[in-house]
Amino acid sequence: MTRIALLDDYQNIALKSADWDSLPAECSVDAFQDHLTDLAALTDRLQPYDVLVIMRERTPFPRALIKTLPNLKLLITTSGRNKSIDLAACADHDVLVCHTELGHTPTAELTWGLILSLAKRIPAEDRGTREGHWGVEVADGLAGKVLGVIGLGKLGTKVAQIGKMFDMEIIAWSPNLTDERAREIGAQRVEKDELFARSDYVSVHVVLSDRSRGLVGEEDLARMKPTAFLVNTARGPIVDEAALVRAVQNGVIAGAGLDVFGTEPLPQGDPLRTLPNSVITPHIGGFVRENYDLWYGGALEDITAWLDGKPIRILTPDQTRPDWV
């Protein structure tokens, strides 16, 4: 019997996103919707399994966990890279690591969902209408407003281009951004301090790294207008969350739109859950039906190829791949 586990299936979608019945009869597939963080609990749950399919970086696989799983032979990560897997430890313990295709990039769509929700006060108006009110807050228009984009990669560029369609002024900054690159998409490159001071909406689109961790801090937030909003759909630790909470609660900025957090799932009692004038979503930027079908379908292909003795899409310790976030 080959036992397969699909981890962190928060939205109960894994078993519906691929034809798992196409696997040989001696294979069994289990999906887990909850998220475990305790090493002992993870070890106890995962020890029986030969194959694990993990959803991007939801559950890290450090050496301390890998060495407790003697039955593990194949570890599959959705998308093309997963920094939370210790690939060297996998190699040391004869665990083959494979990946799926990258998937589509709908995070820019969610970014604009958050911006529009903030500008048009959609959550408050939805709630008020259901409660019997008829108009509870005054919305803002976007034309003529300034959109500050931190990072003009694939996602930042899409966000900027949509901003232009709303007749917004686009300014941008990142450590390596050039004037020429900014002009290519109709944006103005400015220094970091100016971006925070001028923007009505600041949207974060840089990859998390040692250099970008804490990139948006208390001093940056203090430069923003009291009517401005911060939107983060990149990674939680890029923004100093404690400083953000203080800035919103004290009226330094108007609010925030957040899809990513330093700890995920967001703990009960975290002040971000009750942040006023803000919209929060549970890291759903890239998790659309089309990507689930691609990722779990790809995981099924990886398992089938491995069972046939011809593994595909192998990740090795010396291998790096571009990410799409």
Secondary structure in CASP SS format (residue, H / E / C, confidence):
PFRMAT SS
TARGET T0000
AUTHOR 0000-0000-0000
METHOD secondary structure of the structure
MODEL  1
M C 1.00
T E 1.00
R E 1.00
I E 1.00
A E 1.00
L E 1.00
L C 1.00
D C 1.00
D C 1.00
Y C 1.00
Q C 1.00
N C 1.00
I C 1.00
A H 1.00
L H 1.00
K H 1.00
S C 1.00
A C 1.00
D C 1.00
W H 1.00
D H 1.00
S H 1.00
L C 1.00
P C 1.00
A C 1.00
E C 1.00
C E 1.00
S E 1.00
V E 1.00
D E 1.00
A E 1.00
F C 1.00
Q C 1.00
D C 1.00
H C 1.00
L C 1.00
T C 1.00
D C 1.00
L H 1.00
A H 1.00
A H 1.00
L H 1.00
T H 1.00
D H 1.00
R H 1.00
L H 1.00
Q C 1.00
P C 1.00
Y C 1.00
D C 1.00
V E 1.00
L E 1.00
V E 1.00
I E 1.00
M C 1.00
R C 1.00
E C 1.00
R C 1.00
T C 1.00
P C 1.00
F E 1.00
P C 1.00
R H 1.00
A H 1.00
L H 1.00
I H 1.00
K C 1.00
T C 1.00
L C 1.00
P C 1.00
N C 1.00
L C 1.00
K C 1.00
L E 1.00
L E 1.00
I E 1.00
T E 1.00
T C 1.00
S C 1.00
G C 1.00
R C 1.00
N C 1.00
K C 1.00
S C 1.00
I E 1.00
D C 1.00
L H 1.00
A H 1.00
A H 1.00
C H 1.00
A H 1.00
D H 1.00
H C 1.00
D C 1.00
V C 1.00
L E 1.00
V E 1.00
C E 1.00
H E 1.00
T C 1.00
E C 1.00
L C 1.00
G C 1.00
H C 1.00
T C 1.00
P C 1.00
T H 1.00
A H 1.00
E H 1.00
L H 1.00
T H 1.00
W H 1.00
G H 1.00
L H 1.00
I H 1.00
L H 1.00
S H 1.00
L H 1.00
A H 1.00
K C 1.00
R C 1.00
I H 1.00
P H 1.00
A H 1.00
E H 1.00
D H 1.00
R H 1.00
G H 1.00
T H 1.00
R H 1.00
E C 1.00
G C 1.00
H C 1.00
W C 1.00
G C 1.00
V C 1.00
E C 1.00
V C 1.00
A C 1.00
D C 1.00
G C 1.00
L C 1.00
A C 1.00
G C 1.00
K C 1.00
V E 1.00
L E 1.00
G E 1.00
V E 1.00
I E 1.00
G C 1.00
L C 1.00
G C 1.00
K H 1.00
L H 1.00
G H 1.00
T H 1.00
K H 1.00
V H 1.00
A H 1.00
Q H 1.00
I H 1.00
G H 1.00
K H 1.00
M H 1.00
F C 1.00
D C 1.00
M C 1.00
E E 1.00
I E 1.00
I E 1.00
A E 1.00
W E 1.00
S C 1.00
P C 1.00
N C 1.00
L C 1.00
T C 1.00
D H 1.00
E H 1.00
R H 1.00
A H 1.00
R H 1.00
E H 1.00
I C 1.00
G C 1.00
A C 1.00
Q E 1.00
R E 1.00
V C 1.00
E C 1.00
K H 1.00
D H 1.00
E H 1.00
L H 1.00
F H 1.00
A H 1.00
R H 1.00
S C 1.00
D C 1.00
Y E 1.00
V E 1.00
S E 1.00
V E 1.00
H C 1.00
V C 1.00
V C 1.00
L C 1.00
S C 1.00
D C 1.00
R C 1.00
S C 1.00
R C 1.00
G C 1.00
L C 1.00
V E 1.00
G C 1.00
E H 1.00
E H 1.00
D H 1.00
L H 1.00
A H 1.00
R H 1.00
M C 1.00
K C 1.00
P C 1.00
T C 1.00
A C 1.00
F E 1.00
L E 1.00
V E 1.00
N E 1.00
T C 1.00
A C 1.00
R C 1.00
G H 1.00
P H 1.00
I H 1.00
V E 1.00
D C 1.00
E H 1.00
A H 1.00
A H 1.00
L H 1.00
V H 1.00
R H 1.00
A H 1.00
V H 1.00
Q H 1.00
N C 1.00
G C 1.00
V C 1.00
I C 1.00
A C 1.00
G E 1.00
A E 1.00
G E 1.00
L E 1.00
D C 1.00
V C 1.00
F C 1.00
G C 1.00
T C 1.00
E C 1.00
P C 1.00
L C 1.00
P C 1.00
Q C 1.00
G C 1.00
D C 1.00
P H 1.00
L H 1.00
R H 1.00
T H 1.00
L C 1.00
P C 1.00
N C 1.00
S C 1.00
V E 1.00
I E 1.00
T C 1.00
P C 1.00
H C 1.00
I C 1.00
G C 1.00
G C 1.00
F C 1.00
V C 1.00
R H 1.00
E H 1.00
N H 1.00
Y H 1.00
D H 1.00
L H 1.00
W H 1.00
Y H 1.00
G H 1.00
G H 1.00
A H 1.00
L H 1.00
E H 1.00
D H 1.00
I H 1.00
T H 1.00
A H 1.00
W H 1.00
L H 1.00
D C 1.00
G C 1.00
K C 1.00
P C 1.00
I C 1.00
R C 1.00
I E 1.00
L E 1.00
T C 1.00
P C 1.00
D C 1.00
Q C 1.00
T C 1.00
R C 1.00
P C 1.00
D C 1.00
W C 1.00
V C 1.00
END
